[in-house]
């Protein structure tokens, strides 16, 4: 009787401790997201005062449209960074996905929807290879994805013959990004489809991260990989799944980019990974793993696009735009380090 009472008492204490810990994480995450949203709002206010051309409907749509591709890559790499990993290949894999879509549609004259699936499938395949190399061959994520970055860049150039692939014979392909379903329903509300697609994928990513086993295992691996392994979790399998999931979002980013340009540009893509990772870090996802949110990533991507757009409107030279973006990324990482020390 006494033993059962002690066990029940200890279980009650553990449940209360776990509940309190979850509440602290939720409160801290909500506060962090509120601060990020406040930073985004202050940026809007500053650039609106600095230039009357900033706060217009057309420019705001332009900012959100510019966020779509970078934001799509950021959504995918958020899952990877939460595991305390990294994916440097997302920029060139995005390009390779666009090129493969162009091959299916323009060279092989297949239907547009098959080309879209082929582009997304290319991203998933590259993610699968990254996951296998990292989990089975035990290469560090930095090295494995750096290798994939070069492989994808080379393949994009080889397959395309180092020349752009134009979708002139693919009616409706450009409508994927630049068409407007809302504009047809509500005259005057010409919101590009790319924005709707990005919003839908952001909602999907948030559901996966917060409501599914993939999300739970993602956080478990990032918090303590060895503990997750000892608890019976097949860490290698779920790492592969997570990198494939990242590849899915990257492949979709390639489709949005190709549709927006109405061409697949094989030399485009390198450098996009840095902007996406910067958006994730600014959004509050820890490079040490175990913490992160999709909402934070979306806000981080919007902050990057707003900053770039505002500086461009103020005629700040592009070189200084890069410098300012780098300072902000360093500041975001430093704040994350301070926050973790206090935690």
N, C-alpha and C positions, 0 to 999 in steps of 0.2 A: 504493500500500500504506500509506504513512505517512498520507495524507489520510484513508483509510478508518478507520485506527486512531484518528485524532484525532476523527472524527465519532462512532465508537462510544463513545469515552471521554467525549465531551461528552454524548451521549445517556444514558450510564450515570449521569453526575453529575446531570443533570436529573431522571432517574427517582428517584434517591436523595433529591434535594432535595424533590421532590413527595411522595414517600412520607413523609419526615420531617415535612413541613408538614401532611399529612393526619393523621399520628399526633398532632401537637401540637393540632390542632383537635379531634380525637376526645377526647384526654385532657382538654383544657380544658372541652369540653362535658360530659363525664362528671362532672368535678369540680363544675361548676356545677349540674348536675342533682342530684348528691348533696347539695350544700349546700341547695338548694331543698327537697329531700325532708326534710332535717334540720330546716329551718325549719317545715315543715308538722307534723312530729312534735312539735317543741317547742310549737307552738300547741295541739296536742291535749293534751299533758301539762299545760300551763298552765291551760287551760279545764276540764280534768278535775279538777284540784286545786281550782280556784276554785268549781266548781259540780258537785254530784253528779248533776245532771240532764243534764250534757253527754254523758258517755261512756256512753250507752245505745244499744241496737240501733236503737230507733225514731228517736233524734236523729241518729245517724250516717247512717241511710237518708235522713232529711230533708235532711241536708247534701249528700249525693251527688245527691239528686233536685233540690235547688236549683241544683246545679252544671250540670245537664244542658242547660238552655236557654242560659245564659251561656256554658257550655263549648262548645256547638255553634257559637255565633257566634264564639267565640275560635278554634276550629279553622279556620274559614273565613278570618278576617282574618289569621291567621298567615301564610298563603301570600302575602297582599298586602303585609304589613309586611316580609317577607323581601325583596321586590323594592324596598324603601325607599319604598313607597307607603303609603297610608292609605285606609280606607273608613269614613266617618262615617255612611253610610246604612244600616248593617246592622240597627240597631234598628228603624227605621221600615219597612224592606223586610221584616223579619220580621213586622211587624204587617200589612202589605199582603198578604203570602203567606197569613197566617191568614185575612184577610178574603176573599181570592179563593177559598180552600178552602171557606169558609162559603157563598159565593155558589154554587159548583158543587154543593155537597151540599144546602144548605138551600133556596136559592132555585130552583135548576134541577132539584133532586131527582135528581141523578146519583149513581151508586154511590160509596161512601166511597173506594175506591181511586183513582177518577178525581179526586176532590177532593184527595186527598193528592198525586197527581202534578201537579195544577193548581197547588197551593200551592208545591211545589218548583220547578215550571216558572216561576212568577212570580219567584221568587228568582233563578233562572238568567238570565231575561230582563233583570232589573234589573242584574245583574252584567255582562251583555253590553253594555248601554247604557253603564254606567260605563267598561268597558274601551275601547269605541269612542271615547267622548268624551275619554278620557285619552290614548289612543295615536294616534288619527287627528286629533282637533281640538287636541291638545297642551295641553289645560287641565291645570293642576296637580291632582293627585289630591285635595288638600284641598278645592278649589273645586268640582270635578266631583261628588264624593260628597256635599258639603254641599248642592249643588243637588238631587241625587237624594234626599237625606234629606227635604227639604221637599216634593218632588214626591210621594214615596211616602206621606208623612204626609197630604197633601191628598187624594190618590186614595183612601186608606183611609177617610177621613171622608166623601168624596163617594159612593163606591160603597156604603158601609154605611148612608148616611143619618145618620151620626154616632150610630148606636145599635148596641149589641152584637148579634151574630148568634149565636143559640143553636142547638146541635146536638141539639135535643130529638127530632127525627125522623130521627136518624142513629145507629141502634143499632150499638154496637161502636166508635164513634169515640173515645169516652173511654178505651176499653181500650188504645188505642195507647200512651198514657202511663201510665195508672193501673191497667191490668190487670196480671196477674202470671202469666206462663207458668211461671216457676220455682215459684211458690206452688202451682200445680196439680200439678206433678210432685213437689214436696217440701212436704208440708203444714207450715205454720208459717213457711216461708221466703218471706214476702210481699215480694219485691223487685220494685218497679214496672218495667214494660217500658221506661219511658223511660231507666232506667239501662243496661239491656242495649243499647238502640239507641245511646246515647251511646258506650258502650264499642266497639261495632262500627264506628261512624263514626270514632272516634279511631284504631282499628286501620287502617281504610281510609285515613285522612288520613296516617298514618305511612308506610304502604306507598307512597302516591303521592309523598310528599316524599322518601323515601329510596331507592326502587327504580325510579322511572319517569323518563322524559325530562322530564316537567313539573317534577319536583322539581329535576333538574339545571339546567334552564334558569331555574327560579325563583331558585336561588342565584347563577347566572351573571349574571342581570340585576341582582340586588341588589348583587353584589360590584363590578361595573363594567359599567354598561349600554353605554357606548360601545365598550368592548373586545368585549363580546358581539356588538354590531352589526357591528363590523369583522371579526369571525371568521365572519360569514355567518349568524348567528342572526337569524331574523325576529322581532325584539323586539316589534313592534306586535302581531303575531298571538298570541304567547305571553302578552303582557299581557292581551289579551282573554280568552284561555283561563283565565288565573289568576283574573281577576275573576269569570268565570262559575262557576269552581269554588267561589269564596267564596260566590257566590249560591246554589249548591246546598246548602251547609251552613246558610246563613241561612234558606233556604226550609224545610229540615227543622226548624230551630229554631222557626219559626213554627207548624209542624204540632204539635210537642211542646207548645208553649205553649197552643195552642187546645185540644188534646186534654186537657191537664191542667185547664184552666178549663172545659172543655166549652162554650166560646164563643169567638168572635173579638171582641176588644175593640179597636175602632179608635183609641181614645185612648191605648192602651198601646204602649210600645216605645221612645219617645225617652228616652235616658239609658242604655239597654242597651248601646249602642255603647261608651260610656266604660268600663263594667265589663268588657266583653270585651277592649278594647284594654289595660286595666290588667292583666288576667290574662295576656295575651300578653307584656307588658313584664316583669311580675314573673317570668314563666316563662323569661326569658333571651333572648327574641328582640330583636335590636337594631333600634331605630328607624332606624338608618343603613342597614339592609339587609345582606344577605349572610350573616346568621347567625340560627339559630333551630331549634327542634325541637318536635315535637308532644308529646312526653313532658313537656317543660318547660311547654308551654301548659296541659296537663291539670293538672299540679301547681299552676301559677299560679291556675287557675280554682278548684281545691280550697282553696287558701290564702284566696282572696277569700271563698268561701262559708263556710269554717270561721271566719274572722274575723267575718263578719257574724252568723253564728249564735251564736258565743260571746259577742259583745258584747250581743246581744239577750237571751240567757239571763241575763247579768249585769245586765240592766236599764239598760244604758248608753243615754242618749237618742240618737235617730236622728241628730240634728244632729252629735253627737260621733262617731258611727260614720262619717259621711261625711268628717269632718275627719281621722280616723285613716286611713281608706282613701286619702285624698289624700296624706297624709304618706308612706305606704308606696309609693305610685306614684312620687312625687318621688325617694324614696330609691333605688328600683329603677333609674330612669333615670340618676341620678347615678352609681350603681355601674357601670352599663353604660358611661358616659362614661369613668370612671377605668380600667376594664378595657381599653377601646379605646386609650386613651393609652399604657398600659403595653405593649399589643400592638404 
